[in-house]
């Protein structure tokens, strides 16, 4: 049981860190994109997902730069 709780704590920590790193724009881009997609507004969903991907690309790019240096 202790292992399961430790695992859940690690998962929550990773999710929290991702939300903090991604910022409001990235999280809202994902949520709004999903809502638009479900409602059938594919073009608007594409714009929202574009914001989401851009924010995540910035995070990945900075992480890779940190690994290289």
Predicted model as a PDB file, atoms N, CA, C, CB and O in Angstrom, pLDDT in the B-factor column:
MODEL        1                                                                  
ATOM      1  N   UNK A   1       0.826  -1.193   0.000  1.00 84.00           N  
ATOM      2  CA  UNK A   1       0.000   0.000   0.000  1.00 84.00           C  
ATOM      3  C   UNK A   1       0.870   1.256   0.000  1.00 84.00           C  
ATOM      4  CB  UNK A   1      -0.940  -0.001   1.209  1.00 84.00           C  
ATOM      5  O   UNK A   1       0.534   2.247  -0.649  1.00 84.00           O  
ATOM      6  N   UNK A   2       1.969   1.213   0.717  1.00 84.00           N  
ATOM      7  CA  UNK A   2       2.875   2.364   0.777  1.00 84.00           C  
ATOM      8  C   UNK A   2       3.466   2.658  -0.598  1.00 84.00           C  
ATOM      9  CB  UNK A   2       4.003   2.111   1.795  1.00 84.00           C  
ATOM     10  O   UNK A   2       3.668   3.820  -0.950  1.00 84.00           O  
ATOM     11  N   UNK A   3       3.744   1.615  -1.376  1.00 90.00           N  
ATOM     12  CA  UNK A   3       4.285   1.804  -2.717  1.00 90.00           C  
ATOM     13  C   UNK A   3       3.278   2.494  -3.623  1.00 90.00           C  
ATOM     14  CB  UNK A   3       4.698   0.465  -3.318  1.00 90.00           C  
ATOM     15  O   UNK A   3       3.645   3.340  -4.439  1.00 90.00           O  
ATOM     16  N   UNK A   4       2.027   2.138  -3.483  1.00 88.00           N  
ATOM     17  CA  UNK A   4       0.971   2.754  -4.298  1.00 88.00           C  
ATOM     18  C   UNK A   4       0.848   4.233  -3.950  1.00 88.00           C  
ATOM     19  CB  UNK A   4      -0.388   2.031  -4.082  1.00 88.00           C  
ATOM     20  O   UNK A   4       0.732   5.072  -4.844  1.00 88.00           O  
ATOM     21  N   UNK A   5       0.873   4.559  -2.663  1.00 90.00           N  
ATOM     22  CA  UNK A   5       0.781   5.954  -2.253  1.00 90.00           C  
ATOM     23  C   UNK A   5       1.990   6.758  -2.724  1.00 90.00           C  
ATOM     24  CB  UNK A   5       0.650   6.048  -0.738  1.00 90.00           C  
ATOM     25  O   UNK A   5       1.844   7.905  -3.146  1.00 90.00           O  
ATOM     26  N   UNK A   6       3.177   6.166  -2.656  1.00 92.00           N  
ATOM     27  CA  UNK A   6       4.370   6.848  -3.154  1.00 92.00           C  
ATOM     28  C   UNK A   6       4.275   7.096  -4.656  1.00 92.00           C  
ATOM     29  CB  UNK A   6       5.623   6.028  -2.834  1.00 92.00           C  
ATOM     30  O   UNK A   6       4.653   8.162  -5.143  1.00 92.00           O  
ATOM     31  N   UNK A   7       3.770   6.108  -5.381  1.00 93.00           N  
ATOM     32  CA  UNK A   7       3.595   6.255  -6.822  1.00 93.00           C  
ATOM     33  C   UNK A   7       2.601   7.375  -7.135  1.00 93.00           C  
ATOM     34  CB  UNK A   7       3.120   4.931  -7.443  1.00 93.00           C  
ATOM     35  O   UNK A   7       2.853   8.200  -8.013  1.00 93.00           O  
ATOM     36  N   UNK A   8       1.473   7.405  -6.420  1.00 92.00           N  
ATOM     37  CA  UNK A   8       0.468   8.447  -6.650  1.00 92.00           C  
ATOM     38  C   UNK A   8       1.017   9.836  -6.323  1.00 92.00           C  
ATOM     39  CB  UNK A   8      -0.784   8.171  -5.812  1.00 92.00           C  
ATOM     40  O   UNK A   8       0.703  10.806  -7.012  1.00 92.00           O  
ATOM     41  N   UNK A   9       1.830   9.932  -5.278  1.00 92.00           N  
ATOM     42  CA  UNK A   9       2.447  11.211  -4.937  1.00 92.00           C  
ATOM     43  C   UNK A   9       3.381  11.674  -6.046  1.00 92.00           C  
ATOM     44  CB  UNK A   9       3.212  11.103  -3.615  1.00 92.00           C  
ATOM     45  O   UNK A   9       3.411  12.860  -6.374  1.00 92.00           O  
ATOM     46  N   UNK A  10       4.141  10.753  -6.624  1.00 93.00           N  
ATOM     47  CA  UNK A  10       5.036  11.100  -7.719  1.00 93.00           C  
ATOM     48  C   UNK A  10       4.257  11.562  -8.945  1.00 93.00           C  
ATOM     49  CB  UNK A  10       5.920   9.911  -8.078  1.00 93.00           C  
ATOM     50  O   UNK A  10       4.635  12.533  -9.601  1.00 93.00           O  
ATOM     51  N   UNK A  11       3.162  10.858  -9.248  1.00 92.00           N  
ATOM     52  CA  UNK A  11       2.337  11.227 -10.398  1.00 92.00           C  
ATOM     53  C   UNK A  11       1.735  12.612 -10.188  1.00 92.00           C  
ATOM     54  CB  UNK A  11       1.220  10.182 -10.628  1.00 92.00           C  
ATOM     55  O   UNK A  11       1.771  13.439 -11.099  1.00 92.00           O  
ATOM     56  N   UNK A  12       1.183  12.883  -9.008  1.00 91.00           N  
ATOM     57  CA  UNK A  12       0.624  14.196  -8.723  1.00 91.00           C  
ATOM     58  C   UNK A  12       1.689  15.284  -8.797  1.00 91.00           C  
ATOM     59  CB  UNK A  12      -0.032  14.202  -7.352  1.00 91.00           C  
ATOM     60  O   UNK A  12       1.413  16.389  -9.265  1.00 91.00           O  
ATOM     61  N   UNK A  13       2.882  14.988  -8.348  1.00 91.00           N  
ATOM     62  CA  UNK A  13       3.968  15.958  -8.412  1.00 91.00           C  
ATOM     63  C   UNK A  13       4.329  16.276  -9.863  1.00 91.00           C  
ATOM     64  CB  UNK A  13       5.198  15.433  -7.659  1.00 91.00           C  
ATOM     65  O   UNK A  13       4.544  17.437 -10.210  1.00 91.00           O  
ATOM     66  N   UNK A  14       4.395  15.258 -10.703  1.00 86.00           N  
ATOM     67  CA  UNK A  14       4.711  15.465 -12.116  1.00 86.00           C  
ATOM     68  C   UNK A  14       3.616  16.285 -12.794  1.00 86.00           C  
ATOM     69  CB  UNK A  14       4.891  14.113 -12.834  1.00 86.00           C  
ATOM     70  O   UNK A  14       3.917  17.203 -13.558  1.00 86.00           O  
ATOM     71  N   UNK A  15       2.364  15.969 -12.529  1.00 83.00           N  
ATOM     72  CA  UNK A  15       1.246  16.702 -13.122  1.00 83.00           C  
ATOM     73  C   UNK A  15       1.264  18.162 -12.668  1.00 83.00           C  
ATOM     74  CB  UNK A  15      -0.098  16.039 -12.745  1.00 83.00           C  
ATOM     75  O   UNK A  15       1.073  19.070 -13.477  1.00 83.00           O  
ATOM     76  N   UNK A  16       1.493  18.384 -11.379  1.00 86.00           N  
ATOM     77  CA  UNK A  16       1.550  19.751 -10.854  1.00 86.00           C  
ATOM     78  C   UNK A  16       2.703  20.529 -11.489  1.00 86.00           C  
ATOM     79  CB  UNK A  16       1.702  19.733  -9.320  1.00 86.00           C  
ATOM     80  O   UNK A  16       2.531  21.684 -11.878  1.00 86.00           O  
ATOM     81  N   UNK A  17       3.866  19.908 -11.595  1.00 84.00           N  
ATOM     82  CA  UNK A  17       5.013  20.562 -12.218  1.00 84.00           C  
ATOM     83  C   UNK A  17       4.737  20.891 -13.683  1.00 84.00           C  
ATOM     84  CB  UNK A  17       6.253  19.677 -12.104  1.00 84.00           C  
ATOM     85  O   UNK A  17       5.148  21.945 -14.169  1.00 84.00           O  
ATOM     86  N   UNK A  18       4.040  19.993 -14.390  1.00 80.00           N  
ATOM     87  CA  UNK A  18       3.709  20.242 -15.797  1.00 80.00           C  
ATOM     88  C   UNK A  18       2.769  21.429 -15.914  1.00 80.00           C  
ATOM     89  CB  UNK A  18       3.072  18.993 -16.440  1.00 80.00           C  
ATOM     90  O   UNK A  18       2.947  22.275 -16.790  1.00 80.00           O  
ATOM     91  N   UNK A  19       1.772  21.502 -15.041  1.00 80.00           N  
ATOM     92  CA  UNK A  19       0.823  22.619 -15.086  1.00 80.00           C  
ATOM     93  C   UNK A  19       1.525  23.931 -14.782  1.00 80.00           C  
ATOM     94  CB  UNK A  19      -0.329  22.394 -14.093  1.00 80.00           C  
ATOM     95  O   UNK A  19       1.268  24.937 -15.443  1.00 80.00           O  
ATOM     96  N   UNK A  20       2.405  23.934 -13.797  1.00 82.00           N  
ATOM     97  CA  UNK A  20       3.145  25.153 -13.454  1.00 82.00           C  
ATOM     98  C   UNK A  20       4.055  25.561 -14.617  1.00 82.00           C  
ATOM     99  CB  UNK A  20       3.980  24.942 -12.161  1.00 82.00           C  
ATOM    100  O   UNK A  20       4.125  26.742 -14.957  1.00 82.00           O  
ATOM    101  N   UNK A  21       4.750  24.602 -15.227  1.00 79.00           N  
ATOM    102  CA  UNK A  21       5.657  24.909 -16.331  1.00 79.00           C  
ATOM    103  C   UNK A  21       4.898  25.348 -17.575  1.00 79.00           C  
ATOM    104  CB  UNK A  21       6.522  23.700 -16.653  1.00 79.00           C  
ATOM    105  O   UNK A  21       5.369  26.209 -18.317  1.00 79.00           O  
ATOM    106  N   UNK A  22       3.745  24.771 -17.803  1.00 75.00           N  
ATOM    107  CA  UNK A  22       2.973  25.044 -19.008  1.00 75.00           C  
ATOM    108  C   UNK A  22       2.265  26.392 -18.935  1.00 75.00           C  
ATOM    109  CB  UNK A  22       1.959  23.942 -19.239  1.00 75.00           C  
ATOM    110  O   UNK A  22       2.060  27.041 -19.960  1.00 75.00           O  
ATOM    111  N   UNK A  23       1.904  26.802 -17.769  1.00 76.00           N  
ATOM    112  CA  UNK A  23       1.231  28.084 -17.622  1.00 76.00           C  
ATOM    113  C   UNK A  23      -0.242  28.021 -17.993  1.00 76.00           C  
ATOM    114  CB  UNK A  23       1.916  29.117 -18.462  1.00 76.00           C  
ATOM    115  O   UNK A  23      -0.761  26.992 -18.426  1.00 76.00           O  
ATOM    116  N   UNK A  24      -0.881  29.143 -17.809  1.00 76.00           N  
ATOM    117  CA  UNK A  24      -2.316  29.235 -18.069  1.00 76.00           C  
ATOM    118  C   UNK A  24      -2.615  29.038 -19.552  1.00 76.00           C  
ATOM    119  CB  UNK A  24      -2.860  30.590 -17.596  1.00 76.00           C  
ATOM    120  O   UNK A  24      -3.603  28.397 -19.911  1.00 76.00           O  
ATOM    121  N   UNK A  25      -1.758  29.590 -20.414  1.00 77.00           N  
ATOM    122  CA  UNK A  25      -2.017  29.505 -21.854  1.00 77.00           C  
ATOM    123  C   UNK A  25      -2.032  28.060 -22.344  1.00 77.00           C  
ATOM    124  CB  UNK A  25      -0.969  30.298 -22.624  1.00 77.00           C  
ATOM    125  O   UNK A  25      -2.906  27.667 -23.116  1.00 77.00           O  
ATOM    126  N   UNK A  26      -1.069  27.284 -21.893  1.00 77.00           N  
ATOM    127  CA  UNK A  26      -0.976  25.904 -22.345  1.00 77.00           C  
ATOM    128  C   UNK A  26      -2.127  25.043 -21.861  1.00 77.00           C  
ATOM    129  CB  UNK A  26       0.315  25.310 -21.892  1.00 77.00           C  
ATOM    130  O   UNK A  26      -2.704  24.271 -22.627  1.00 77.00           O  
ATOM    131  N   UNK A  27      -2.458  25.179 -20.579  1.00 81.00           N  
ATOM    132  CA  UNK A  27      -3.545  24.368 -20.012  1.00 81.00           C  
ATOM    133  C   UNK A  27      -4.881  24.769 -20.625  1.00 81.00           C  
ATOM    134  CB  UNK A  27      -3.598  24.521 -18.473  1.00 81.00           C  
ATOM    135  O   UNK A  27      -5.681  23.907 -20.988  1.00 81.00           O  
ATOM    136  N   UNK A  28      -5.126  26.071 -20.741  1.00 82.00           N  
ATOM    137  CA  UNK A  28      -6.380  26.523 -21.353  1.00 82.00           C  
ATOM    138  C   UNK A  28      -6.437  26.141 -22.829  1.00 82.00           C  
ATOM    139  CB  UNK A  28      -6.535  28.044 -21.196  1.00 82.00           C  
ATOM    140  O   UNK A  28      -7.509  25.822 -23.345  1.00 82.00           O  
ATOM    141  N   UNK A  29      -5.291  26.171 -23.514  1.00 84.00           N  
ATOM    142  CA  UNK A  29      -5.268  25.750 -24.914  1.00 84.00           C  
ATOM    143  C   UNK A  29      -5.709  24.306 -25.070  1.00 84.00           C  
ATOM    144  CB  UNK A  29      -3.876  25.931 -25.498  1.00 84.00           C  
ATOM    145  O   UNK A  29      -6.451  23.973 -25.993  1.00 84.00           O  
ATOM    146  N   UNK A  30      -5.250  23.447 -24.164  1.00 85.00           N  
ATOM    147  CA  UNK A  30      -5.658  22.044 -24.210  1.00 85.00           C  
ATOM    148  C   UNK A  30      -7.150  21.893 -23.919  1.00 85.00           C  
ATOM    149  CB  UNK A  30      -4.840  21.219 -23.211  1.00 85.00           C  
ATOM    150  O   UNK A  30      -7.864  21.213 -24.655  1.00 85.00           O  
ATOM    151  N   UNK A  31      -7.615  22.525 -22.850  1.00 89.00           N  
ATOM    152  CA  UNK A  31      -9.029  22.384 -22.464  1.00 89.00           C  
ATOM    153  C   UNK A  31      -9.973  22.977 -23.508  1.00 89.00           C  
ATOM    154  CB  UNK A  31      -9.275  23.056 -21.114  1.00 89.00           C  
ATOM    155  O   UNK A  31     -10.966  22.351 -23.878  1.00 89.00           O  
ATOM    156  N   UNK A  32      -9.664  24.176 -23.979  1.00 90.00           N  
ATOM    157  CA  UNK A  32     -10.523  24.811 -24.984  1.00 90.00           C  
ATOM    158  C   UNK A  32     -10.491  24.012 -26.280  1.00 90.00           C  
ATOM    159  CB  UNK A  32     -10.080  26.272 -25.243  1.00 90.00           C  
ATOM    160  O   UNK A  32     -11.520  23.853 -26.937  1.00 90.00           O  
ATOM    161  N   UNK A  33      -9.321  23.511 -26.650  1.00 91.00           N  
ATOM    162  CA  UNK A  33      -9.229  22.691 -27.854  1.00 91.00           C  
ATOM    163  C   UNK A  33     -10.082  21.438 -27.767  1.00 91.00           C  
ATOM    164  CB  UNK A  33      -7.794  22.308 -28.109  1.00 91.00           C  
ATOM    165  O   UNK A  33     -10.755  21.067 -28.729  1.00 91.00           O  
ATOM    166  N   UNK A  34     -10.053  20.786 -26.608  1.00 93.00           N  
ATOM    167  CA  UNK A  34     -10.887  19.587 -26.429  1.00 93.00           C  
ATOM    168  C   UNK A  34     -12.373  19.925 -26.498  1.00 93.00           C  
ATOM    169  CB  UNK A  34     -10.571  18.913 -25.088  1.00 93.00           C  
ATOM    170  O   UNK A  34     -13.153  19.188 -27.102  1.00 93.00           O  
ATOM    171  N   UNK A  35     -12.764  21.038 -25.882  1.00 95.00           N  
ATOM    172  CA  UNK A  35     -14.181  21.452 -25.912  1.00 95.00           C  
ATOM    173  C   UNK A  35     -14.601  21.764 -27.340  1.00 95.00           C  
ATOM    174  CB  UNK A  35     -14.419  22.689 -25.001  1.00 95.00           C  
ATOM    175  O   UNK A  35     -15.651  21.304 -27.788  1.00 95.00           O  
ATOM    176  N   UNK A  36     -13.796  22.541 -28.063  1.00 94.00           N  
ATOM    177  CA  UNK A  36     -14.139  22.867 -29.455  1.00 94.00           C  
ATOM    178  C   UNK A  36     -14.219  21.617 -30.313  1.00 94.00           C  
ATOM    179  CB  UNK A  36     -13.113  23.835 -30.045  1.00 94.00           C  
ATOM    180  O   UNK A  36     -15.102  21.499 -31.162  1.00 94.00           O  
ATOM    181  N   UNK A  37     -13.305  20.686 -30.099  1.00 93.00           N  
ATOM    182  CA  UNK A  37     -13.301  19.471 -30.904  1.00 93.00           C  
ATOM    183  C   UNK A  37     -14.566  18.658 -30.648  1.00 93.00           C  
ATOM    184  CB  UNK A  37     -12.052  18.628 -30.600  1.00 93.00           C  
ATOM    185  O   UNK A  37     -15.189  18.161 -31.587  1.00 93.00           O  
ATOM    186  N   UNK A  38     -14.943  18.523 -29.390  1.00 96.00           N  
ATOM    187  CA  UNK A  38     -16.148  17.763 -29.045  1.00 96.00           C  
ATOM    188  C   UNK A  38     -17.390  18.423 -29.641  1.00 96.00           C  
ATOM    189  CB  UNK A  38     -16.291  17.643 -27.515  1.00 96.00           C  
ATOM    190  O   UNK A  38     -18.314  17.738 -30.080  1.00 96.00           O  
ATOM    191  N   UNK A  39     -17.405  19.755 -29.652  1.00 96.00           N  
ATOM    192  CA  UNK A  39     -18.557  20.484 -30.183  1.00 96.00           C  
ATOM    193  C   UNK A  39     -18.566  20.553 -31.712  1.00 96.00           C  
ATOM    194  CB  UNK A  39     -18.578  21.883 -29.616  1.00 96.00           C  
ATOM    195  O   UNK A  39     -19.546  21.006 -32.304  1.00 96.00           O  
ATOM    196  N   UNK A  40     -17.485  20.109 -32.353  1.00 94.00           N  
ATOM    197  CA  UNK A  40     -17.453  20.059 -33.808  1.00 94.00           C  
ATOM    198  C   UNK A  40     -16.779  21.248 -34.464  1.00 94.00           C  
ATOM    199  CB  UNK A  40     -18.826  19.948 -34.322  1.00 94.00           C  
ATOM    200  O   UNK A  40     -16.809  21.363 -35.689  1.00 94.00           O  
ATOM    201  N   UNK A  41     -16.177  22.127 -33.699  1.00 94.00           N  
ATOM    202  CA  UNK A  41     -15.481  23.288 -34.255  1.00 94.00           C  
ATOM    203  C   UNK A  41     -14.012  22.929 -34.464  1.00 94.00           C  
ATOM    204  CB  UNK A  41     -15.622  24.533 -33.317  1.00 94.00           C  
ATOM    205  O   UNK A  41     -13.148  23.294 -33.668  1.00 94.00           O  
ATOM    206  N   UNK A  42     -13.751  22.209 -35.547  1.00 93.00           N  
ATOM    207  CA  UNK A  42     -12.414  21.651 -35.775  1.00 93.00           C  
ATOM    208  C   UNK A  42     -11.361  22.738 -36.027  1.00 93.00           C  
ATOM    209  CB  UNK A  42     -12.450  20.689 -36.957  1.00 93.00           C  
ATOM    210  O   UNK A  42     -10.225  22.604 -35.573  1.00 93.00           O  
ATOM    211  N   UNK A  43     -11.716  23.802 -36.739  1.00 94.00           N  
ATOM    212  CA  UNK A  43     -10.741  24.854 -37.039  1.00 94.00           C  
ATOM    213  C   UNK A  43     -10.341  25.579 -35.761  1.00 94.00           C  
ATOM    214  CB  UNK A  43     -11.314  25.856 -38.067  1.00 94.00           C  
ATOM    215  O   UNK A  43      -9.156  25.809 -35.521  1.00 94.00           O  
ATOM    216  N   UNK A  44     -11.326  25.941 -34.937  1.00 91.00           N  
ATOM    217  CA  UNK A  44     -11.021  26.611 -33.678  1.00 91.00           C  
ATOM    218  C   UNK A  44     -10.235  25.694 -32.740  1.00 91.00           C  
ATOM    219  CB  UNK A  44     -12.311  27.077 -33.001  1.00 91.00           C  
ATOM    220  O   UNK A  44      -9.350  26.142 -32.011  1.00 91.00           O  
ATOM    221  N   UNK A  45     -10.571  24.419 -32.773  1.00 92.00           N  
ATOM    222  CA  UNK A  45      -9.830  23.451 -31.967  1.00 92.00           C  
ATOM    223  C   UNK A  45      -8.375  23.397 -32.423  1.00 92.00           C  
ATOM    224  CB  UNK A  45     -10.478  22.051 -32.060  1.00 92.00           C  
ATOM    225  O   UNK A  45      -7.472  23.267 -31.597  1.00 92.00           O  
ATOM    226  N   UNK A  46      -8.146  23.494 -33.711  1.00 91.00           N  
ATOM    227  CA  UNK A  46      -6.786  23.495 -34.241  1.00 91.00           C  
ATOM    228  C   UNK A  46      -5.980  24.680 -33.727  1.00 91.00           C  
ATOM    229  CB  UNK A  46      -6.816  23.511 -35.759  1.00 91.00           C  
ATOM    230  O   UNK A  46      -4.811  24.532 -33.374  1.00 91.00           O  
ATOM    231  N   UNK A  47      -6.604  25.855 -33.685  1.00 90.00           N  
ATOM    232  CA  UNK A  47      -5.910  27.029 -33.140  1.00 90.00           C  
ATOM    233  C   UNK A  47      -5.576  26.825 -31.661  1.00 90.00           C  
ATOM    234  CB  UNK A  47      -6.771  28.298 -33.320  1.00 90.00           C  
ATOM    235  O   UNK A  47      -4.468  27.132 -31.223  1.00 90.00           O  
ATOM    236  N   UNK A  48      -6.531  26.311 -30.902  1.00 88.00           N  
ATOM    237  CA  UNK A  48      -6.305  26.097 -29.466  1.00 88.00           C  
ATOM    238  C   UNK A  48      -5.214  25.056 -29.232  1.00 88.00           C  
ATOM    239  CB  UNK A  48      -7.609  25.657 -28.775  1.00 88.00           C  
ATOM    240  O   UNK A  48      -4.367  25.228 -28.355  1.00 88.00           O  
ATOM    241  N   UNK A  49      -5.230  23.973 -30.016  1.00 88.00           N  
ATOM    242  CA  UNK A  49      -4.183  22.958 -29.878  1.00 88.00           C  
ATOM    243  C   UNK A  49      -2.828  23.510 -30.308  1.00 88.00           C  
ATOM    244  CB  UNK A  49      -4.531  21.711 -30.705  1.00 88.00           C  
ATOM    245  O   UNK A  49      -1.792  23.085 -29.797  1.00 88.00           O  
ATOM    246  N   UNK A  50      -2.833  24.448 -31.241  1.00 87.00           N  
ATOM    247  CA  UNK A  50      -1.591  25.095 -31.648  1.00 87.00           C  
ATOM    248  C   UNK A  50      -0.950  25.838 -30.489  1.00 87.00           C  
ATOM    249  CB  UNK A  50      -1.845  26.050 -32.802  1.00 87.00           C  
ATOM    250  O   UNK A  50       0.267  25.782 -30.309  1.00 87.00           O  
ATOM    251  N   UNK A  51      -1.757  26.532 -29.705  1.00 83.00           N  
ATOM    252  CA  UNK A  51      -1.240  27.221 -28.515  1.00 83.00           C  
ATOM    253  C   UNK A  51      -0.675  26.196 -27.539  1.00 83.00           C  
ATOM    254  CB  UNK A  51      -2.353  28.069 -27.832  1.00 83.00           C  
ATOM    255  O   UNK A  51       0.401  26.396 -26.976  1.00 83.00           O  
ATOM    256  N   UNK A  52      -1.398  25.105 -27.341  1.00 83.00           N  
ATOM    257  CA  UNK A  52      -0.961  24.049 -26.426  1.00 83.00           C  
ATOM    258  C   UNK A  52       0.377  23.452 -26.869  1.00 83.00           C  
ATOM    259  CB  UNK A  52      -2.028  22.945 -26.337  1.00 83.00           C  
ATOM    260  O   UNK A  52       1.283  23.280 -26.054  1.00 83.00           O  
ATOM    261  N   UNK A  53       0.497  23.143 -28.139  1.00 85.00           N  
ATOM    262  CA  UNK A  53       1.722  22.526 -28.651  1.00 85.00           C  
ATOM    263  C   UNK A  53       2.889  23.506 -28.562  1.00 85.00           C  
ATOM    264  CB  UNK A  53       1.528  22.058 -30.109  1.00 85.00           C  
ATOM    265  O   UNK A  53       4.007  23.111 -28.233  1.00 85.00           O  
ATOM    266  N   UNK A  54       2.634  24.773 -28.853  1.00 84.00           N  
ATOM    267  CA  UNK A  54       3.699  25.769 -28.776  1.00 84.00           C  
ATOM    268  C   UNK A  54       4.255  25.862 -27.363  1.00 84.00           C  
ATOM    269  CB  UNK A  54       3.187  27.137 -29.231  1.00 84.00           C  
ATOM    270  O   UNK A  54       5.471  25.893 -27.178  1.00 84.00           O  
ATOM    271  N   UNK A  55       3.386  25.905 -26.374  1.00 80.00           N  
ATOM    272  CA  UNK A  55       3.849  25.977 -24.981  1.00 80.00           C  
ATOM    273  C   UNK A  55       4.646  24.731 -24.604  1.00 80.00           C  
ATOM    274  CB  UNK A  55       2.655  26.145 -24.023  1.00 80.00           C  
ATOM    275  O   UNK A  55       5.681  24.831 -23.947  1.00 80.00           O  
ATOM    276  N   UNK A  56       4.171  23.570 -25.015  1.00 83.00           N  
ATOM    277  CA  UNK A  56       4.884  22.332 -24.685  1.00 83.00           C  
ATOM    278  C   UNK A  56       6.200  22.233 -25.437  1.00 83.00           C  
ATOM    279  CB  UNK A  56       4.017  21.116 -24.999  1.00 83.00           C  
ATOM    280  O   UNK A  56       7.169  21.693 -24.905  1.00 83.00           O  
ATOM    281  N   UNK A  57       6.257  22.743 -26.664  1.00 85.00           N  
ATOM    282  CA  UNK A  57       7.500  22.722 -27.409  1.00 85.00           C  
ATOM    283  C   UNK A  57       8.542  23.588 -26.709  1.00 85.00           C  
ATOM    284  CB  UNK A  57       7.275  23.201 -28.850  1.00 85.00           C  
ATOM    285  O   UNK A  57       9.716  23.223 -26.656  1.00 85.00           O  
ATOM    286  N   UNK A  58       8.123  24.730 -26.173  1.00 83.00           N  
ATOM    287  CA  UNK A  58       9.055  25.585 -25.424  1.00 83.00           C  
ATOM    288  C   UNK A  58       9.628  24.840 -24.223  1.00 83.00           C  
ATOM    289  CB  UNK A  58       8.351  26.876 -24.957  1.00 83.00           C  
ATOM    290  O   UNK A  58      10.819  24.952 -23.931  1.00 83.00           O  
ATOM    291  N   UNK A  59       8.796  24.092 -23.538  1.00 82.00           N  
ATOM    292  CA  UNK A  59       9.246  23.331 -22.372  1.00 82.00           C  
ATOM    293  C   UNK A  59      10.237  22.245 -22.799  1.00 82.00           C  
ATOM    294  CB  UNK A  59       8.038  22.702 -21.633  1.00 82.00           C  
ATOM    295  O   UNK A  59      11.287  22.089 -22.176  1.00 82.00           O  
ATOM    296  N   UNK A  60       9.916  21.504 -23.841  1.00 84.00           N  
ATOM    297  CA  UNK A  60      10.788  20.424 -24.315  1.00 84.00           C  
ATOM    298  C   UNK A  60      12.103  20.999 -24.838  1.00 84.00           C  
ATOM    299  CB  UNK A  60      10.085  19.598 -25.423  1.00 84.00           C  
ATOM    300  O   UNK A  60      13.171  20.444 -24.578  1.00 84.00           O  
ATOM    301  N   UNK A  61      12.028  22.106 -25.571  1.00 87.00           N  
ATOM    302  CA  UNK A  61      13.239  22.723 -26.122  1.00 87.00           C  
ATOM    303  C   UNK A  61      14.179  23.163 -25.001  1.00 87.00           C  
ATOM    304  CB  UNK A  61      12.873  23.928 -27.013  1.00 87.00           C  
ATOM    305  O   UNK A  61      15.384  22.921 -25.072  1.00 87.00           O  
ATOM    306  N   UNK A  62      13.640  23.800 -23.977  1.00 84.00           N  
ATOM    307  CA  UNK A  62      14.478  24.232 -22.852  1.00 84.00           C  
ATOM    308  C   UNK A  62      15.042  23.044 -22.080  1.00 84.00           C  
ATOM    309  CB  UNK A  62      13.675  25.127 -21.908  1.00 84.00           C  
ATOM    310  O   UNK A  62      16.172  23.105 -21.593  1.00 84.00           O  
ATOM    311  N   UNK A  63      14.278  21.975 -21.964  1.00 81.00           N  
ATOM    312  CA  UNK A  63      14.752  20.766 -21.288  1.00 81.00           C  
ATOM    313  C   UNK A  63      15.915  20.151 -22.068  1.00 81.00           C  
ATOM    314  CB  UNK A  63      13.600  19.738 -21.133  1.00 81.00           C  
ATOM    315  O   UNK A  63      16.916  19.742 -21.479  1.00 81.00           O  
ATOM    316  N   UNK A  64      15.776  20.088 -23.409  1.00 86.00           N  
ATOM    317  CA  UNK A  64      16.853  19.532 -24.220  1.00 86.00           C  
ATOM    318  C   UNK A  64      18.104  20.391 -24.177  1.00 86.00           C  
ATOM    319  CB  UNK A  64      16.397  19.368 -25.648  1.00 86.00           C  
ATOM    320  O   UNK A  64      19.220  19.872 -24.159  1.00 86.00           O  
ATOM    321  N   UNK A  65      17.920  21.706 -24.161  1.00 88.00           N  
ATOM    322  CA  UNK A  65      19.078  22.603 -24.042  1.00 88.00           C  
ATOM    323  C   UNK A  65      19.794  22.366 -22.713  1.00 88.00           C  
ATOM    324  CB  UNK A  65      18.639  24.087 -24.159  1.00 88.00           C  
ATOM    325  O   UNK A  65      21.022  22.417 -22.650  1.00 88.00           O  
ATOM    326  N   UNK A  66      19.037  22.110 -21.663  1.00 86.00           N  
ATOM    327  CA  UNK A  66      19.642  21.824 -20.361  1.00 86.00           C  
ATOM    328  C   UNK A  66      20.423  20.522 -20.366  1.00 86.00           C  
ATOM    329  CB  UNK A  66      18.575  21.771 -19.291  1.00 86.00           C  
ATOM    330  O   UNK A  66      21.444  20.411 -19.686  1.00 86.00           O  
ATOM    331  N   UNK A  67      19.958  19.533 -21.123  1.00 85.00           N  
ATOM    332  CA  UNK A  67      20.671  18.259 -21.208  1.00 85.00           C  
ATOM    333  C   UNK A  67      21.965  18.393 -21.994  1.00 85.00           C  
ATOM    334  CB  UNK A  67      19.787  17.201 -21.848  1.00 85.00           C  
ATOM    335  O   UNK A  67      22.964  17.746 -21.681  1.00 85.00           O  
ATOM    336  N   UNK A  68      21.937  19.234 -23.013  1.00 87.00           N  
ATOM    337  CA  UNK A  68      23.117  19.394 -23.880  1.00 87.00           C  
ATOM    338  C   UNK A  68      24.219  20.137 -23.157  1.00 87.00           C  
ATOM    339  CB  UNK A  68      22.748  20.137 -25.172  1.00 87.00           C  
ATOM    340  O   UNK A  68      25.393  19.805 -23.314  1.00 87.00           O  
ATOM    341  N   UNK A  69      23.862  21.145 -22.361  1.00 76.00           N  
ATOM    342  CA  UNK A  69      24.881  21.964 -21.674  1.00 76.00           C  
ATOM    343  C   UNK A  69      25.452  21.287 -20.482  1.00 76.00           C  
ATOM    344  CB  UNK A  69      24.311  23.273 -21.253  1.00 76.00           C  
ATOM    345  O   UNK A  69      26.315  21.849 -19.808  1.00 76.00           O  
TER     346      UNK A  69                                                      
ENDMDL                                                                          
END                                                                             
